[in-house]
Amino acid sequence: MSEARKHARQLVSAWVATRSEEECFPVNCTEIAKGFGIVVHEGEDLGEEFQGALFLQDGLKAIIYNDKIQEDGRKNFTVAHELGHFFLHKDRKELKCSMDDLETFDDKPPHGKEIEREANEFAANLLMPAKDIGPYLKTNELDLNLVETLSDRYGTSMTSTAFRIVEVTGKPSAILMLDEEGVVLWCKRNKAFQGFFVRKGFQVSFPLRGCQSSYECTQKAWMPSAQYEKWLCHQSVLHMSNYGKYLVLLRGEFL
C-alpha cells in the first residue's frame, strides 16, 4: 500500500469512527486541517491557474485556495490535495498547485512532479474511500447518474468522482475529457478495459452536444484505426459549459 493511501485511510477511519452514518460524508477537509493546526483561507486575486497552496514557514501552517474556483467539490478536493502535501511532503516549505496538478492522477505528471500524483491519490482516498464506494458500484449502472449521486455524497467534482469510480470498479471503464470541438484532451482507462485507449488530440466524428443520455457505440467510434472491434461501449456524456469541456464516461462490454 502506498504512503498516500495509508495516510488517507487512517484519517478517514478516524473521521468515520467519531460520527454517525449520516455525518460521515462529505468529509470536511477544512475541519480536519484545523485539527492539525492548519489555517484554511480563501485567497483573492490569485490568477486563473493557481488552485491552492500549502505554506509551512516560521511556525505558520496554512492552506490557501483560489476564490475563483467555481465548484464546491473542486474546492474540497483542493484542500484535500494540499492536506496530502502536508502529510506526505513536509520537507518542502511551500507548494503551489495549478489546475494541471489537480488533474494529475496518472504516473506522468505534466511537469514531472510525482508529488502531485501522490497528493491526488491521497485526496481521492480520503474523500471517496473504496470501502464506501463499493456497494454503490455493485447495485447501480456505471453511468453519469451514478457519478452525480456519488459527487453529491462525497462533496467532490463530477470529474474527480468519475475518475475515482473508474479506478475502483472492476468493470471495464474509461473517463475522457474533450474540448468544445470534440478533441480529446486526455483519456484514462482501468486495467479491465484492456486494449482500449484514445490518444490525446483525437477528433471524434460524432456530435457531442445533446448526447447527455447514455447510449451505445462501438470501439471504432473512438478507435477508427483498430483492425477489429473488441468492445461495445455504453457511453454517457456531460457538457460542462462553465469549463468549455465534455466529460465522457465509457463502460465496456467485451464482444
N, C-alpha and C positions, 0 to 999 in steps of 0.2 A: 504494500500500500504506500502511495506517495505521501510525502510530508504534508502537502496541501490537503489531501483528502483526510489524512489523520487528524490534523488540527480542526478542520471543518466539522468532522464527525463528533469530536469531543465537545466542541462548542454547541452544536445543535442538540446533542444529547442532554447537556446541562440546561439548555433553554427549554426543551420539551419537558424535562423532569420536574420543573418548577411551575408548570402551567397546566390549565385544564385543556382538554382536547380542542375546545373552541378557540382558545387563546394562543395555540401553538404557532399558527400561521396567519398572516405572513410573519416571518422572523424580523424583528425590529433591530436592524443593524446599528442604528443610532443609539439605541438603548444599550446594546452590547458594547459599543465603543465607549460610552460614558462609564460603564462598569470597569473599564480598564484605564480610566482617567484620560480618555481621548475626547477632545472637544470636536464636535462636528458642526461645520459652518457652511452656509450657502454664500458663495462668493459672487460679486458683481463685476461686470466689465472684464471678463476673463478671456474674451475671444470665442470664436466658433469651435476651434479644435480642442481646446482644453476641456477635459471632462472632470478630472479630480486629481487630488494630490494628498500625499501623506507627508507631514512635517514632524521631524524628531530632532529638535535643536534646543539647546540650553534649557533642558527640563520641560520644554513645551511639547505636547503630543496633540496633534490636530489633523483632522481630515477636512479638506475643503472641496466642495463640488460646485460646478458651474450652475448659476441660476437660469441659464438658457436651456438646460436640459428640459425637454417638454414632458416626458412621461415620468410618472411617479415610479414605475417599475425600473426605468433606467437609473433614476436617482438612487434607488435602493440597491441596485446591482453595483453602482459606482462606489457607494460606501462599503459594501461587502468586499469589492475588489481591493480597495485601499486597506481594509482590515487584513486582507490576505497579505499585503505587503508588510503590515505591522508584525504579523506572526511569523512570516517566512523570510523577511529581508531586513531585519533590524540593523544590519551593518551599513545601510545606506541612510544618510541623513534626510534626503529629500527625494521623493519620487513623484513626478508629474506624469499623468496619463492622458492620452488623446483618445479620440473615437476609435482609431485603428487598434489601439491597445485593448479596448473593451470588446472588440470583435475578434480577438486573437484566441481561438480555442485549440488550434492545431499545433503541430510541432515546429512550424516555421513562421515565427512572428514576422510581421512586415519589416521590422527594423532590427531583427536579430536579438530581441530581448526574451529570453526564456522565462525571465521572471514575470512577464506579463501573462504568459500562458499559465504559469503556476498560480498567479493571483486570480485568474478567471476560473481555474479548476477549484480553488478554494471557495470562491463566491458561489459557484453553481452547486457545490455540495452542501454549503451552509444554507442557502435559500431554498433549494429544491432537492432534499435528500432522497436518494434512490429508494430507501425503505418506505417512504410515504408515497412516492410516485407509483411504485409497483402495482398496487391494487387498481389504480385508475387505468393503467395500461392493459390489464387483463380483462377489464369489463367494458371498455369503450373502443370505438373505432379510432384509428390513428389518423386524425384529420385536424383541421384548424379549429373546429368546435371544441375538441379536447384541449388544444393549445390555449384557447381563450379561457376555458374553465380553470385550467391549472395556473394560467397567468394571473387570474383573479385570486386564486387561493394563495399563491406564493408572493404576490405583490411584485412580479417580475415582468419584463417586457415580453411581447409576443416572440421576438427573435430569440432571446436567451432561453425562453421556455421551450420553444420548438427545438432548439439546439440540444437542450438537456434531454428532451423526450427521445430524440434520435440516438443520443448517446446511451440512454438507459435501456430502451426497449430491445428485445431480442428479435423483433420483426425487421425485415429488410426495409430500410427507410433512408431518406436523404432530405436535407434542407438546402435551398438555394436562394440567393439574393440576386435580383435583376434590377437594372435601371428602368426608367420610363420607356426606353426604346426596346426593351426586351433583351438586353445584353447581359449575360451572366457576369456578376461581379465576384462571386465565389460560390463554391459547392462543397458540402461536407456530407459524406455518407457514412453509415456504420458498417461494421465488418460483415454483417449478414447480407448486405447489398453488394455482393461480390461482382466485380466486372462492370459496375455502373459508376461512371464519373463523367461529368460535364466540364470541359475546360473553361477557364476564365476567358471572357471575350466572345463566347459563342452567342450567336444571334438566333433566338427562337423564331420559328417560321409560322407560328400561330398567334392569334391575338390574345393578349392577357387581360385587357380591360373587360370587365363584365364577367370574368371567369371565377368569381369568388366561391361558387359552389364546387363541391367535389365531383370529379368526373374521371373517366379512364382514358389513358393514352398508352401507346406502345413505347418501347425503348427507343425506336427510331425517331420519335418526335424530339428527343433530347440528344441522341447519338446517331445522326443520319448515316455516318460512315461505317457503322457496325455491320459486319458481314451477315449476321443473323440476329433475330430478336430473341432475347432470353427472358425479358421481363414485361409484364403488364403493369403499368403504373397507375395507381389511384392518386390523383393529383388534386391538391387544394391550393388556391391562390388568394392572397390577401394584398390589396393595393394600399400601401402606406403612403397616402398622399402628402402627409406632412414632411416626409423624407424623400419623396420622389422615387420610391422604390417598390418592388414587388417581392413579397415573401412567398416562396413556394415550398410546400411540404409534399413529399412523394412517399408513398408506401408501395413497395414492390411485391409482385406476386409472380413466382417463377413459372414460366410456361412449359 
